[in-house]
Structure formats: structure tokens, C-alpha cells
Amino acid sequence: MVYDWEGKEPICYRMYIDEKKSLEDIMEYMKTEYNFAPSKRAFQTQFKRWEFPSKQHPAHKNGPLVEKVKELWERNVSQKDMLRILNDELGFDIKERELMRVRAKNRWLLRVPNGMKAPASVPSKRGHVDDEDALQQLAQAMYPDIVHDMVTAPVLTPKKSTGGMRAPSPDLSPEVIVKRRERLEKLQAESAERWASRKRRRRTRGWAGLPADPPGPPRFPSETTIDESKQFLNLDTQMYKRLRDHFQTICEEAGFIKKTVAGPERWQAAKNRLVQESPHLQAVFWADNTQIEAKQLALDVVCTDVTKRMRTLERRMTIAEAKNALGINPEESRQVRHAFYQTLKDDHFTSKLEAGDEHWKELKQKWINESHLLQQILAPGPTDPDHETKVKAMEVLCRDVMKRLRDDQTKRDPSRKKQGSNSHNSDNGQSVSAISN
């Protein structure tokens, strides 16, 4: 079909060039207002005939923009924040997809999938893929050779076997085996003694290589779990989260984050306010008078756990904050974390509790001694005003590596997988350490 383009040029120019409308928006407008509906290719061909200036200005060719992206990447800024800063604070006009392409082309990823064993990142249980996962997928699709080089490039020049695979971690020496056995026996003896003297709560899962305690009724309040408390209060997951948020707001307004700091009267007043402002809790406590003591204890367990988490979150350092405190970019972070991962793997590391604080410090020191970058960072020593922050940041990275190692061990070992599942399920069911906290 031949279309009459007469008189359409000014409208298309205004929308496409001046107003920066997309071709799809222009097509929809022309169809609605003028009953004019050529194909997309027809519009593109006609725009070329009219010699409309190209709107294609690749972001990766914009020098100042690329430099800013690199600067933000060096500071471990996330994709979302990077996009906001570039557009809202620095005045650039760049879309999310364009920013992803710039970062992918320059290998400026905040993280690389673990070993890149899968061809693409795996979506979460909710089917959501976050910005960094999407960026990794884009980088793999656009620049497979570059991303392959990123992942397979040796970080610490690890030894390879003749078959091209990584050589297995060396076996533990008899001395180390004896030392670990002694450590386990010591923990076992201490655990049994504290259990007999009622100085520790019941373990509902394995701990430091020791098995869970036999099931049984709570011996004292601190053994009441979050899951048991939710059952007493008839709380589903969503209701439980809303209740937690509500009580956190009450605590913030009251100005305390610990039960013992609040004192008995203020603590009880905070719980009373929570019940008074919650129709569900009113029904639980006022409409049904059975098991009142158990319900009161359950509410106290939930409220105590809220304040405990408030204290934890207040002093927790994120991975991004740790990297910035050490002054390392994402690629340097990947290298030092990979090095510590290999250190733990070669040591047949299982958990910090099982290894003991002394051995954990030895592993960290070995890691530092083998890293020129970490030695430079810590070179000023205690005289550096930021020394304590740097030490804390290194501990944050170490704990993250330890978690990743244990996750990998769980994936490889079916027996660990069940334990890992139990641990995950007990995150909300773990006993509160002490009701008086």
C-alpha cells in the first residue's frame, strides 16, 4: 500500500526530534489522530528520506559519561543508584539498558556468578532477577569472550592438574587432624557441662560439629522459639512481619533498642501499646483467655527478637561499605575474596566455631601475607585512624566468603543440603538467646 506522507513531516519531526518520542509512540499517535498506519519500517525509511538527524548516540562513545560510570563502579555503587546519580545529580540522560551496555562492554560488573558454571544467573524463588544478574546475562550475551576471560583469568595462579582441572585441596596433616579432634572434644565437654548445669538452652540444630539436643519441652523461657511464639499468637508470615515493623516503630519512638535498657515499666508499656493498636492481638489476648501466660511469653519472645535485630542492623557493615572502607573496587574485591575462598577450601574449613578463634585468625593472617594488595591497605598499622574500620571491613568480607564456601559445600554434599535446609527453616524458629536482653 502507498501512503500519502504529504504534510506529515513537521509533526513527525517535532515528536521524534524535539520531543524525543519513540517511534512506537509516533506510530500510535498518527494512527489515532490521522488514521495513518504505515509499518515501522516505512516510518524509518521515510525519516531517512527527510534526513532526520540520527538519535543514535551510543553511551559508550560519550567520554565524560563513561568516566563517571567508571568512577561510580570504583566506589561499588549499585546499578540502581548509579542510574539515579547519573541522571538526577550529574545531568546525563541515559536509560537503564544503555548503562548496562556501558558496564558490560567495559567489564564493570559488581559481581561475577560463582564460577560462571551456569550459562545464566538463576532467578530467585519469586522469579525475580535483580539488576546485577540481568547485567551479567547481558554481558554474557553481548561479550561472551570478554566475560569468559574475566572468570577464567587466574587470580592467584592456582595450580592446575594435568587434566586442566584445579588440583584437589591438600589433605590435612596428622597434627591438624589431632588438633581439630581435641577442639571438638573440648566443645563437647563444655556443652555437656553447661547442659547439665542448665547454663545453656536447648540446641534445635547442629552447632560447631555437635548434634542437636534431643527434642523436649522448653526448660526455661529462652528456649521458646520464634515459630512456637507465632503459633501461640496465631501469626502467619505477613502478619508476623507487620507486627515486627509495628513494634520496631514503637521502640524507636520510645527511644530504646534493648529490653534491659527500657526497664520493666517502659517495656511492658510498649507491649501493651502494641496489643492496643493491633486488632489481631486484641482478639488473641482479650477474646480468648486460655493459655494467657504462654501467649504473654510468646509476645515477649517476638518483641525481644525485634530489639535484638534493631541492635544488629544498627552496627552491621554491608559488603559495599566494607569494600569502600578498604578502598578496593569490585574486581579487586573479587580477587581477594577468591583468594580467601581458596585458603579456606585448602584448609578443609567447615565453620568458625568448629575451627576456633585462634585458627580463624591464622587463616586470615595467611590470606593477608599472600596478598600484596591487602598488605598495602594495612601497611599504616594501628596509627591509621581508619585501621579499626579496615579490620572490621576485612572481617565482613571473610564472613561473606565463609558463607559462600558453606553454601557451595551444601550444594555438593546431599547430606549437608538437608542440614542447610534445616538451618534455613530455623532462621525464624531459632530460640532467643535470653529473654532479659
C-alpha positions as CSV (number, residue, x, y, z in Angstrom):
1,M,0.0,0.0,0.0
2,V,1.2,3.5,-0.9
3,Y,0.8,6.1,1.9
4,D,0.5,9.8,1.5
5,W,3.2,11.4,3.6
6,E,2.3,15.0,2.5
7,G,2.2,17.3,5.5
8,K,3.3,14.7,7.9
9,E,7.0,15.8,8.1
10,P,6.6,18.7,10.6
11,I,4.5,16.6,13.0
12,C,7.0,13.7,12.9
13,Y,10.0,16.0,13.3
14,R,8.5,17.7,16.3
15,M,7.6,14.4,18.0
16,Y,10.7,12.5,17.0
17,I,13.5,15.1,17.3
18,D,12.1,17.9,19.5
19,E,10.1,15.9,21.9
20,K,12.2,12.8,21.7
21,K,9.3,10.5,21.4
22,S,9.9,6.9,20.5
23,L,8.9,5.6,17.0
24,E,6.2,3.4,18.6
25,D,4.6,6.5,20.3
26,I,4.6,8.4,17.0
27,M,3.0,5.4,15.1
28,E,0.3,5.2,17.8
29,Y,-0.3,9.0,17.6
30,M,-0.6,9.0,13.8
31,K,-2.9,6.0,13.8
32,T,-5.2,7.5,16.4
33,E,-5.3,11.1,15.2
34,Y,-4.9,10.7,11.5
35,N,-5.9,7.1,10.8
36,F,-2.4,6.9,9.3
37,A,-0.8,3.5,9.9
38,P,2.3,2.6,7.9
39,S,4.6,-0.1,9.1
40,K,7.6,0.7,11.4
41,R,10.0,0.1,8.5
42,A,8.0,2.5,6.4
43,F,8.4,5.2,9.0
44,Q,12.1,4.5,9.3
45,T,12.6,4.7,5.5
46,Q,10.7,8.0,5.3
47,F,12.6,9.6,8.2
48,K,15.8,8.8,6.2
49,R,14.3,10.5,3.1
50,W,13.5,13.5,5.2
51,E,17.1,13.4,6.5
52,F,16.1,13.5,10.2
53,P,19.2,13.6,12.4
54,S,20.1,10.3,13.9
55,K,19.1,9.7,17.5
56,Q,21.7,7.1,17.9
57,H,24.3,8.5,20.2
58,P,25.9,5.4,21.8
59,A,26.5,5.9,25.5
60,H,29.8,4.0,25.3
61,K,31.2,6.7,23.0
62,N,30.3,9.5,25.5
63,G,33.7,10.0,27.1
64,P,32.6,12.1,30.2
65,L,29.7,9.7,30.8
66,V,31.9,6.6,30.6
67,E,34.4,8.2,33.0
68,K,31.6,8.9,35.5
69,V,30.3,5.3,35.2
70,K,33.8,4.0,35.9
71,E,34.2,6.3,38.9
72,L,30.9,5.1,40.4
73,W,31.8,1.5,39.7
74,E,35.1,2.0,41.5
75,R,33.0,3.2,44.5
76,N,30.9,0.0,44.4
77,V,27.7,1.9,43.6
78,S,24.8,-0.4,42.5
79,Q,23.1,-0.2,39.1
80,K,20.0,1.4,40.6
81,D,21.9,4.1,42.4
82,M,24.3,4.6,39.5
83,L,21.4,5.4,37.2
84,R,19.9,7.8,39.7
85,I,23.2,9.7,40.2
86,L,23.9,10.0,36.5
87,N,20.5,11.3,35.6
88,D,19.3,13.2,38.7
89,E,22.6,14.6,40.1
90,L,25.0,14.8,37.2
91,G,22.6,15.7,34.4
92,F,23.2,12.9,32.0
93,D,20.3,11.3,30.0
94,I,20.9,7.6,30.0
95,K,18.5,4.7,30.2
96,E,19.0,1.6,32.3
97,R,19.7,-0.6,29.3
98,E,22.3,1.8,27.9
99,L,24.0,1.9,31.3
100,M,24.1,-1.9,31.4
101,R,25.7,-1.9,28.0
102,V,28.4,0.5,29.0
103,R,29.2,-1.5,32.1
104,A,29.1,-4.8,30.3
105,K,31.3,-3.6,27.5
106,N,33.9,-2.4,30.0
107,R,33.6,-5.4,32.3
108,W,32.4,-3.2,35.2
109,L,30.4,-5.8,37.0
110,L,29.8,-5.6,40.7
111,R,30.0,-9.4,40.9
112,V,30.5,-12.4,38.8
113,P,28.4,-15.5,39.1
114,N,30.0,-18.2,41.2
115,G,32.4,-19.8,38.9
116,M,30.1,-18.9,36.0
117,K,29.1,-22.6,35.9
118,A,25.7,-21.9,34.6
119,P,25.1,-20.1,31.3
120,A,22.9,-17.5,33.0
121,S,22.1,-16.4,36.5
122,V,19.3,-18.3,38.2
123,P,16.2,-16.3,39.1
124,S,15.2,-16.2,42.7
125,K,12.3,-18.2,44.1
126,R,10.0,-15.4,43.3
127,G,11.1,-15.3,39.7
128,H,12.8,-12.0,40.1
129,V,16.2,-11.3,38.5
130,D,18.0,-8.3,40.1
131,D,19.9,-5.6,38.2
132,E,23.3,-7.2,38.6
133,D,22.0,-10.6,37.5
134,A,20.4,-9.0,34.4
135,L,23.7,-7.2,33.7
136,Q,25.6,-10.4,33.9
137,Q,23.3,-12.1,31.5
138,L,23.6,-9.1,29.1
139,A,27.4,-9.2,29.4
140,Q,27.5,-12.9,28.6
141,A,25.2,-12.4,25.6
142,M,27.0,-9.4,24.2
143,Y,30.6,-10.2,25.0
144,P,30.9,-13.9,25.8
145,D,34.7,-13.9,25.2
146,I,35.3,-11.0,27.5
147,V,33.2,-12.4,30.3
148,H,34.8,-15.8,29.9
149,D,38.3,-14.1,30.2
150,M,37.1,-12.3,33.3
151,V,36.1,-15.5,35.1
152,T,38.8,-17.9,33.9
153,A,41.7,-15.5,34.3
154,P,43.8,-16.8,37.1
155,V,43.6,-14.7,40.3
156,L,46.3,-16.3,42.4
157,T,47.7,-18.5,39.6
158,P,46.2,-21.6,41.2
159,K,47.8,-24.9,40.4
160,K,46.3,-27.0,37.7
161,S,46.4,-30.7,37.3
162,T,47.4,-32.4,34.1
163,G,43.7,-32.7,33.1
164,G,43.3,-28.9,33.2
165,M,41.2,-29.0,36.4
166,R,42.1,-27.5,39.7
167,A,44.2,-29.8,41.8
168,P,42.3,-31.1,44.9
169,S,42.9,-29.4,48.2
170,P,45.8,-31.0,50.1
171,D,44.9,-33.5,52.8
172,L,45.1,-32.3,56.4
173,S,48.3,-33.3,58.3
174,P,48.0,-35.7,61.2
175,E,48.9,-32.8,63.6
176,V,45.9,-30.7,62.3
177,I,43.6,-33.7,62.5
178,V,44.6,-34.3,66.1
179,K,44.2,-30.6,66.9
180,R,40.7,-30.4,65.4
181,R,39.7,-33.6,67.3
182,E,40.9,-32.1,70.5
183,R,38.9,-28.9,69.7
184,L,35.7,-30.9,69.1
185,E,36.2,-32.9,72.3
186,K,36.6,-29.7,74.3
187,L,33.5,-28.2,72.8
188,Q,31.6,-31.4,73.5
189,A,32.7,-31.4,77.2
190,E,31.8,-27.8,77.7
191,S,28.5,-28.3,76.0
192,A,27.6,-31.3,78.2
193,E,28.7,-29.4,81.4
194,R,26.6,-26.4,80.5
195,W,23.6,-28.6,79.7
196,A,23.8,-30.5,83.0
197,S,24.1,-27.2,84.9
198,R,21.2,-25.6,82.9
199,K,23.5,-22.8,81.8
200,R,22.7,-23.2,78.1
201,R,19.5,-23.5,76.1
202,R,18.4,-26.5,74.0
203,R,20.0,-26.7,70.6
204,T,17.4,-27.3,67.9
205,R,20.0,-27.8,65.2
206,G,23.7,-28.9,64.9
207,W,26.3,-26.4,66.1
208,A,30.1,-26.4,65.7
209,G,30.1,-30.0,64.6
210,L,27.9,-31.1,67.6
211,P,24.5,-32.6,67.0
212,A,21.2,-31.1,68.1
213,D,19.9,-31.9,71.5
214,P,17.0,-34.4,72.0
215,P,13.6,-32.9,71.5
216,G,11.7,-31.9,74.5
217,P,9.6,-29.2,76.2
218,P,11.3,-25.8,76.9
219,R,13.2,-25.9,80.2
220,F,13.1,-22.1,80.6
221,P,11.7,-19.2,78.6
222,S,14.7,-18.6,76.4
223,E,14.2,-21.9,74.7
224,T,10.9,-20.8,73.3
225,T,11.4,-20.4,69.5
226,I,10.0,-17.8,67.2
227,D,8.0,-20.4,65.3
228,E,6.4,-21.6,68.6
229,S,5.6,-18.0,69.5
230,K,4.0,-17.4,66.1
231,Q,1.8,-20.4,66.7
232,F,0.7,-19.2,70.2
233,L,-0.2,-15.8,68.7
234,N,-1.8,-17.2,65.5
235,L,0.5,-15.2,63.3
236,D,1.1,-16.0,59.6
237,T,4.2,-14.8,57.9
238,Q,2.7,-11.5,56.7
239,M,1.0,-10.7,60.0
240,Y,4.3,-11.5,61.8
241,K,6.2,-9.1,59.6
242,R,3.7,-6.3,60.2
243,L,3.8,-6.9,63.9
244,R,7.6,-6.7,64.0
245,D,7.6,-3.5,62.0
246,H,4.9,-2.0,64.3
247,F,6.8,-2.9,67.5
248,Q,10.1,-1.5,66.0
249,T,8.3,1.8,65.4
250,I,7.1,1.8,69.0
251,C,10.6,1.2,70.2
252,E,12.1,3.9,68.0
253,E,9.5,6.4,69.3
254,A,10.2,5.4,72.9
255,G,14.0,5.7,72.3
256,F,15.3,2.2,73.3
257,I,16.6,-0.8,71.5
258,K,17.1,-3.2,74.4
259,K,14.7,-4.6,77.0
260,T,17.0,-4.1,80.0
261,V,17.7,-0.5,78.9
262,A,13.9,0.2,78.7
263,G,13.3,-1.2,82.1
264,P,10.3,-3.3,83.2
265,E,7.7,-0.5,83.2
266,R,8.6,1.0,79.8
267,W,9.0,-2.4,78.2
268,Q,5.5,-3.5,79.4
269,A,4.0,-0.2,78.3
270,A,5.5,-0.8,74.8
271,K,4.0,-4.3,74.6
272,N,0.6,-3.0,75.9
273,R,0.6,-0.3,73.2
274,L,1.3,-3.0,70.6
275,V,-1.7,-5.1,71.8
276,Q,-3.9,-2.0,72.0
277,E,-3.0,-0.9,68.4
278,S,-3.3,-4.4,66.9
279,P,-6.9,-5.8,66.4
280,H,-5.3,-9.3,65.9
281,L,-3.5,-9.2,69.2
282,Q,-6.6,-7.9,70.9
283,A,-8.5,-10.9,69.7
284,V,-5.7,-13.2,70.8
285,F,-5.4,-11.8,74.3
286,W,-8.9,-10.4,75.1
287,A,-11.3,-12.7,73.2
288,D,-9.6,-15.9,74.3
289,N,-8.5,-16.2,77.9
290,T,-6.8,-19.6,77.5
291,Q,-3.0,-20.0,77.8
292,I,-2.5,-16.4,78.8
293,E,0.9,-17.0,80.3
294,A,2.1,-18.8,77.1
295,K,0.8,-16.0,74.9
296,Q,2.5,-13.3,77.1
297,L,5.8,-15.2,76.9
298,A,5.4,-15.6,73.1
299,L,4.8,-11.9,72.7
300,D,7.8,-11.2,74.8
301,V,10.0,-13.5,72.7
302,V,8.9,-11.8,69.5
303,C,9.4,-8.3,70.9
304,T,12.8,-9.2,72.3
305,D,13.9,-10.5,68.9
306,V,12.8,-7.2,67.3
307,T,15.1,-5.2,69.6
308,K,17.9,-7.7,69.1
309,R,17.7,-7.2,65.3
310,M,17.5,-3.5,65.7
311,R,20.8,-3.6,67.5
312,T,22.4,-5.9,64.9
313,L,21.3,-3.9,61.9
314,E,22.5,-0.7,63.6
315,R,26.1,-1.8,63.7
316,R,26.2,-4.1,60.6
317,M,28.5,-3.2,57.8
318,T,27.4,-4.1,54.3
319,I,29.7,-5.7,51.7
320,A,29.7,-2.4,49.6
321,E,30.6,-0.4,52.7
322,A,33.4,-2.9,53.5
323,K,34.9,-2.6,50.0
324,N,34.8,1.2,50.2
325,A,36.4,1.2,53.6
326,L,39.3,-0.9,52.2
327,G,39.4,1.3,49.1
328,I,39.0,-1.6,46.6
329,N,36.9,-1.8,43.5
330,P,34.7,-4.7,42.6
331,E,37.3,-6.5,40.6
332,E,39.9,-6.2,43.4
333,S,37.3,-7.4,45.8
334,R,36.6,-10.4,43.6
335,Q,40.3,-11.3,43.6
336,V,40.9,-11.0,47.4
337,R,37.7,-12.9,48.2
338,H,38.6,-15.6,45.7
339,A,42.0,-15.9,47.4
340,F,40.4,-16.3,50.9
341,Y,37.9,-18.8,49.5
342,Q,40.8,-20.9,48.2
343,T,42.6,-20.6,51.6
344,L,39.5,-21.9,53.4
345,K,39.0,-24.6,50.9
346,D,42.6,-25.8,51.1
347,D,42.2,-25.9,54.9
348,H,39.0,-28.1,54.7
349,F,37.3,-25.4,56.7
350,T,33.8,-26.1,57.9
351,S,32.9,-23.4,60.4
352,K,34.4,-20.7,62.6
353,L,33.1,-22.3,65.7
354,E,34.5,-25.7,64.8
355,A,37.9,-24.3,63.9
356,G,38.2,-21.9,66.8
357,D,39.1,-18.2,67.0
358,E,42.8,-18.9,67.0
359,H,42.8,-20.9,63.8
360,W,40.4,-18.4,62.2
361,K,43.0,-15.7,62.9
362,E,45.8,-17.8,61.5
363,L,43.8,-18.3,58.2
364,K,43.2,-14.6,57.9
365,Q,46.8,-13.8,58.5
366,K,47.9,-16.3,55.9
367,W,45.5,-14.7,53.5
368,I,46.9,-11.2,54.2
369,N,50.5,-12.4,53.9
370,E,49.8,-13.8,50.4
371,S,48.1,-10.6,49.2
372,H,50.2,-7.6,48.2
373,L,47.1,-5.5,48.0
374,L,45.9,-6.3,51.5
375,Q,49.4,-5.7,52.9
376,Q,49.3,-2.2,51.3
377,I,45.9,-1.5,52.7
378,L,47.0,-2.4,56.3
379,A,50.6,-1.0,56.0
380,P,50.0,2.1,58.1
381,G,49.0,-0.2,61.1
382,P,47.3,1.0,64.2
383,T,48.4,4.5,63.7
384,D,46.0,4.8,60.8
385,P,42.8,6.4,62.2
386,D,40.8,4.1,59.9
387,H,42.6,1.0,61.0
388,E,39.8,-0.4,63.1
389,T,37.3,0.2,60.3
390,K,39.5,-1.6,57.8
391,V,39.9,-4.6,60.2
392,K,36.2,-4.7,60.6
393,A,35.7,-4.5,56.8
394,M,38.1,-7.4,56.2
395,E,36.1,-9.5,58.8
396,V,32.9,-8.7,56.9
397,L,34.5,-9.9,53.6
398,C,35.9,-13.0,55.3
399,R,32.5,-13.9,56.8
400,D,30.8,-13.5,53.4
401,V,33.4,-15.8,51.8
402,M,32.9,-18.3,54.6
403,K,29.1,-18.3,53.9
404,R,29.7,-18.8,50.2
405,L,32.0,-21.7,50.9
406,R,29.5,-23.4,53.1
407,D,26.7,-22.8,50.5
408,D,28.9,-24.5,47.9
409,Q,29.6,-27.4,50.3
410,T,25.9,-27.8,50.8
411,K,25.3,-27.9,47.0
412,R,28.0,-30.6,46.5
413,D,27.1,-32.7,49.6
414,P,23.5,-34.0,49.8
415,S,23.8,-34.7,53.5
416,R,24.8,-31.1,54.1
417,K,21.9,-30.0,51.9
418,K,19.4,-31.3,54.4
419,Q,21.3,-29.6,57.3
420,G,21.4,-26.4,55.3
421,S,17.6,-26.6,54.7
422,N,17.0,-27.2,58.4
423,S,19.2,-24.2,59.3
424,H,17.3,-22.0,56.8
425,N,14.0,-23.1,58.2
426,S,15.1,-22.5,61.7
427,D,16.1,-18.9,61.0
428,N,12.7,-17.8,62.1
429,G,12.5,-20.7,64.6
430,Q,15.7,-20.1,66.5
431,S,15.5,-19.6,70.2
432,V,16.0,-16.1,71.5
433,S,19.4,-16.0,73.3
434,A,18.0,-14.5,76.5
435,I,14.6,-13.0,77.4
436,S,16.4,-10.4,79.6
437,N,18.3,-8.9,76.7
